[in-house]
Amino acid sequence: MKIMLPADSKMHSKAFTFGVATASFQIEGAVDYRLPCIWDTFCATPGKIRDNSDGSQACEHVKLWREDVDLIESLGVDAYRLSISWPRVMHKDGSLNPQGVAFYTDLLDELNRRGIKTFVTLYHWDLPQHIEDNGGWLNRETAYLFADYADKITQAFGDRVYSYATFNEPFCSSYLGYEIGVHAPGLATKAFGRQSAHHLLLAHGLAMKVLQKNSPNSQNGIVLNFTPCYSATDSAADVEAASKADQYFNQWYIKPLFDRCYPEIINDFATEDMPVIEQGDFDIIAQPIDFLGINFYTRAVYKADPATGFSQIDMVDKPKTDIGWEIYPQSFTDLLTSLHALYPLPPIYITENGAAMDDKLIEGKVDDQDRLEYYNAHLNAVNNAIEQGVNVVGYFAWSLMDNFEWAEGYLKRFGIVYVDYETQKRTLKASAHAYRDFINARK
């Protein structure tokens, strides 16, 4: 199977950016060469990771990065999206760690030498543990510590970076990490979820000011994830439930960036669940951004629930990925067109899109036609949104390679490159070959 788009698609142009993406904790390993982070602690807590694994080895990218750059170049991509490990580049006293900084500057220099644009995410969930010990994202001071980290690391990187994202998926950090506790740091209080979300967004705004000063020539923005919310039926109650879920899980993180407020659902909160918001916070959060990164994987369907207002239903008998997420490409188009209608969006990069599949390495090959079908359908869904006027300018496949999949450990494989964790051998899957051939065929 090949990736096929309409002949007149704007995505065939070399002006459209195609890339692959990774995250520091998921691939780097080399934990002895950085400070502990909240995911180290979470992994060491019994019962938190499905296969009882951790990120100490992962893909040994710190050791094998030159080989991985060769791999990235072999795919013919325009760009590589990576994240910086805050605990790798900073000491406890707030000074830069020269060894950690050198790892990234060497990597960035080599990518630039090969003509591969670097898209750098400053925070992909690996908060230094000593900061969490002082309250983490529940402590307003952490937002200012993040701005200081952003200031120092962007000065150290100079003009090496094509694009900076302040955060990857603040929803996951706040809701999964502080509200329901299935991600690090594993806290589970509604008030914690909403307060940490506010401080993450505040940190984004503070860091955007830093980026505008230190790196005015890079494309600077934020990466948000969205799971479009659909109603189980056309009943008024179910439609209202889906709207409330959308406000709570999706609009909560984007509305402050453009409208300087949280969605109306905040008015339903009990007093003890209200985040503390100081005067002027929304003006800081709503800094101009050069791009919006959108991560998309699946949709969610909701029905009315007397107790909570909304509850998600399992789409039984619908096609799903190996992680259990429904495959529904139309919702990708619906998401992009609805956001385009709601907000004055800057150019959009699809910063993550992909699928976990039950890959088998057989005689040195992985014939992941299911993943290839997913990519083909979702690239066409993006193209449909572009045809309806949405300004999407780039697309990053998640992920470059199989890696540590957070609470799932090493049980789920999202990569277009297969990783044998015992030998660290990388093998291009059928999806990688198809993605490479599609990219190389552009005009």
N, C-alpha and C positions, 0 to 999 in steps of 0.2 A: 504494500500500500504506500502511496505517496501523500504528501500534504498538497492539497489542491485548493486554490482560491480562484475567484473569477478573474479572467484575463485583465480586466480593467481596474483591479484592486490597487489602491494606493500603497498597499503593503508590499507590492512587487518592486517599489522604488527603493533605491539605495539611500534615499533620504529618510526612510523608515528604519529605526534602530531595532535590530534583533540581538538578543543576548541570552546568557544563562546566569543563574543566581545561586548563591550559597549564604551561609551564616557562620560566624566565627565559632561559636560553641559546638555547632553541629559537625564541623569538619576538622578543626585545628588540632585537637589533642594537645600535647605538650603542656600539661597543667602545671608542671614543675617550674615553668618559666613565666608564670603570672601569679597574681593574687587569687585567692579563692573567690568564687562568685556564688550567687544564690542558687544556680543550677547544680553546682558541686554539692552544696548542702542538701538540696532537694533530692538529688540522686542517692545520697548516703542515707536518706530516711527510708526505712523499710516500708515496702508496699506502694511507693510512689511511682516507680518505673516498672512497666509491665514485665520486662525480662530481667529486672534487677541490675541493669547495666548502668554505665555512666559515660561521661564525655572525655575520660582521661586519654583514650586512644583515638576514638572516632576514625577519621580518615587519614590521620597523621599528616595533615596538610602543612603544618609548620615544617615538618621534615621533608615532605615531598612536593613543595610548592612549585619548584621548577618543572617537574614532570607534569604537574597539573596545568601550568601555563601552556606547556606544549599541547596538552589535551584541549584546552580552551581554543587555542589557535587553530588546531586541526578541524574544529567544528565550523570555522569560517565566520564566527559571530562578530558583530560590530562592537560588542560591549560585554563587560563582566561586572555583575553586581555582587559586592562582598560587604561584610560588616566588620567593623573594628571592635576588638575586644577591649572594652574600657579597662578591665583588670590586667590586661597585658601591657598597656601603654602608660599606665599611671601607677605611681607609688602611693602608699597610704598617706603620705604627707602632702599629696596633691601635686608633686613634681612629676615630670615625664620620666618613664623608664626607657633609657636609651636603647636597650636590647630589644624591647618590644616595638619601639618606634622604628628601629632599623629593619625589623622583619617586614613591616608594612611598606616602608619607603623602597626597599629593594623590590618587593612584589609590584608596587605601583610603577616603579621605573621600568621594570621588565615588560609589563603590560603595555605601557606607553611606547616603549621601543618597538613593540610589535604592532603598533597601531590599533590597539584594543582600548576603547574608551572605558574609564573606570567610574563606576557608580558606587559610591561609598555610603553605607548606612552607619551612622554613629552609634546607634543603640538597637541591638537585636536581642534584648531580654537578659543579657548576662551582667546584671548589676553587681559590682563588687560587694562581697559579703559584709565587709566592715561598714559600708554605708547602710545596708539593710539592718545591721545591728543597731543602727542609730535611728531606725524608723523607716528606712527605705523610701518608697514613693508615698508613704503616708506623711512623711516629714517634708514640709514646704522647702526646707533648706536644700533638699536633694535636687530640686529644680535648678538652684543656683550653682550647686556642685557640677551638674551636668553642663551648664553653660560655661563653666570654667574649664572643664575637660574639653569641650568643643573648641574653646578659644585656643587652648594650648596645642591640641593635636592638629587643628587646621593650620596653625602657624608653622608647625613642624612639617606638614605635607606640602606647603607652598602651593605651586601651581600644578601639582601632579594629578589632581582630581577633576574629572569632567563634571561630576554631579554629586551633590551631597543630599542625603535624606537624614533628617534629624532622628526620626524614630521609625521602626518597623512595627506596625500593628499594635498601637497602644491598647486596643481592645483586649488583646491576649494578655498583655502585662497586667492590666487592671482587673478585668473581669475573671479571666482564668486563674490569675495569680493571687489576687487579693479578695475576690468576691465569692468564688466557688472553690478555690484551692486545689484545682487539678494541675496547675503549673506552679513553678516557684514564684514566690516564697511559700506558697501553700496555705495562705490565710483564707478565711471563708466568712466574710461579713459584708453585707450589702453596703453599709456605710464605708467600709474600707475600699470596696470596688469603686465607688463613685468619687471618693476623695483622691485615691491614687490616680484615677483617670484625669482629674482636674490638674493635679501636679505634673503629670506627664505632658498634658497639653500646654501648661504654663512653661515647662522646660523647653518644649518645642519653640514657643514664641521667643523666649530668651535666647535660645541657640540660633534662631533665624537672624536675630540682630547681629550676633557674632559672625555668622556666615556672610551676611551682607558687608560687614566690615573687612573680614580677613580674606574672603574668597568671592569677591564680587563678580568674577568672570565665570564661575561655575554655575550650573543649574541647581538651585537649592529649593528643597521642598520637604515633604513628608510622605510616608507610605501608610495607607490605611487599608484594612481588609473589610470586605463587605460580604454578607450572606443575605441576599435578597429574601424578603419575607412575603409569603403568599398566604392567602386565607384558604382554609380547608373547604369551605363552601362559600356561596354568595350571600349568606345570611349577614345581616347588619352586625351581629355580635362577633362573628368570625372575622369580618372585614376590619372591624375596630381592633380586634385582638392582633391581627397582623400588622396594623398600623402602629400599635403600641410597641410591639416587638421590634419593629423597624426603628422606631425612635430610640429604643433602649440599647439595641445592639449595633446599629449602623449610624444613624444620624447624630447620636451623642458625640461622636468623634469628629464629624465633619462640619456640623452646623456652627460650632463656635469659631471655626476658621474663617467663615464667610459672613455669618449673621450675628456674631458677637453675643451669642446666648446658647443655652441648652434647649433641647426640644421640650415641648409642652408637657411631656410625661413627668418632668421634674415636679410639676404641681401636684402629682399624685403621691409623692413621697411622704413618709412619716418624718416628723421633725428630726428624729435621731439619724435618719439616713441622708439628710441633706449635706452636700459637700460645703466646706467653708470656702467662700469665694470672696476675695478681697477687692476693694475698689480698684479699677484699672486693669484687673486680670484679663478681661476679654479683649482689651485693646492690645495687650501684649500677645495674647494667643493669636489674634487675627493679623499677624504680620503678613505682608504680601509674599506669595510663594511663586517660584518660577515654574513649578510643575506639581502635579499631584500623582503619586504612585498609588495604583489600585491593585490589590491582591484579591483574586477570586478563585474559588474552588467549587462551590455548590450553593444550593438554595436551602431554605427552610420553610416548612408549612405549619401554620398555626391555627388553633381553634380557641374559642373563648373558654376561659377557666374562671369560675366564680372566686376562687381563692387568690389567684395571682394575676388575673386579667388576661393572660395568654399562656398557652402551653403548646409545645412543639409536638407534632405527630410524626411517627415513623412512616415513611413512604414504602410500605411493604410491596414487594414484587416489582419495584422499579429498579432499573440498572444502577449499580453502585460500584464505587472503587473499593479497593481492598481495605480501606480504612472505614468503609461504611457510609461514605458520602454519596448522595444521589448524583447521578450524571444527568444534568439538565441544562444544556448549552443555551437555550433560549433565555434563561434568567441572566446570563452574562450580557446579552444585548439589552434586555430590559433594565438591568442595573445601570449600564453606561448611559442609555438614553434618559433614564429618570434623573440621574445626577446632573446631567447636562441641562435638563429642564429646570431643576431646582436651584442651581448655584452658578455663579459666573466663574466657571472653571478655567484654570490655566491649561496648557497642554498636559495631556495624560500619558503616563507610561504604565502599561500593564507590568508591574514589577514582580508579580508571581502568578503563575497559573500552571497547573499540572495535576498529576494523579498518582496515587500509590496503587501499584498493581502487584499481583502475586507472581513476581518474576522468577523464572527458572533458568539457570545457566546450564545449557546442554551442549556438550561438545564445543565449548568455547564461545557460544553465541546465546544471546537473549532475544527471542523473537516476540517482543512486547507489542503485538498488533493492537491489543486493547488500549494501551497508552497512546499509541499512534492515532487510533480512531478518536480518542479524547482530544488530542492536540488539534487534529484536523477540524473537528466540530467546533472547538472553542476559538480557533483562529478565524474560522468563518463567522462565528458569532461576533467577534471583534470587528471584522470587516463590515458586517451588517450595521453595526453601530456607527462606524465611520461613514457609511453611505447615508446615514440619517443625520449627519452633521456633527458627530462627536469628534473632537480633535485628539485622537489617539496617535501618538508619534513613535511609540516603541513597545516592544513586547519581550519579556524575559521568561524563559522556561524555568519552572521550578521542578527539579533542581538539576544542577550540573551533574551531581552524582549522588548515589545512595549515601545516607549519613545517619547521624544520631537523631531520631525523630521524636525528641522531647519525651513526653510521658510514655510513648510507645516504645522507647528504646531503639533497638535495631531491628524490630519486627516488621516495620513497614518501609518499603522502598519507593521513593519518589524520583530517583535519579533517571536521567537518560543515559547515564553511564553506570554500569554495574560495578560495585565494589565488593571484592572478596575480603572480608575484614581480617581473616587470618593472615593472608599473604599481602594485603593492600594492593593487589592487582586490579587495575581499572580495565573494563571491557565496554566498548561502545555497544549499546543496545540498538535494535532496529529503529527505535524512535530517534536516536541520535543520528544515525545514518540518514534518515528521512529529513530531519531538521537541517542537517548540514547541506543536503542536496537542494532543499528548498531555498535556503539562504544563498547558496552559490549560484542559483539559477536566476537571481534578480537582475533586472536591467541596470 
